[in-house]
Amino acid sequence: MAEQAPAELRMRRHAELFVRQATARNRLPLDYSVNSLRVVDFIVDGLRKGSPDRGSVQQVLFGLGAYAGEVLVRRAGAQWVEFDAGQRELFGQPVGVRMPDGRAWNPLGKVVKRFEAGELESVRTLYLQLHGRTAPRPACESRSA
């Protein structure tokens, strides 16, 4: 039986394939920059409006999550990791990223949360919070669309 590629290699390939497919059809600025995470939020919002059924867009959400995680790897020094059993149960995903300070984050799940909850769950804001550039929004605060 062939050995499975490490999480870092698998997820990088998923992200790169997603970018190739997404940019072949559209002129999306998916350049692994922090600002491109706004595009991720925008795409998820469009999916949310166009298809409220998560199952029908699951592959695109996975690609966006892989891309968001790869931005964390390239820009914030994170590393793709296999989650242990407890983390898999907590996050609902088999892989995530570990920051240089040891904290684990779940970009795949963050994209799903954006799809389910909308504007309150921003992929770009997650990145900024990791670096302390923005204070988390209080749970009771909401923004109108």
Beta strands, then each sheet from edge to edge (+ up, - down):
strand 1: 79-82
strand 2: 95-98
strand 3: 104-105
sheet 1: 1+ 2- 3+
end
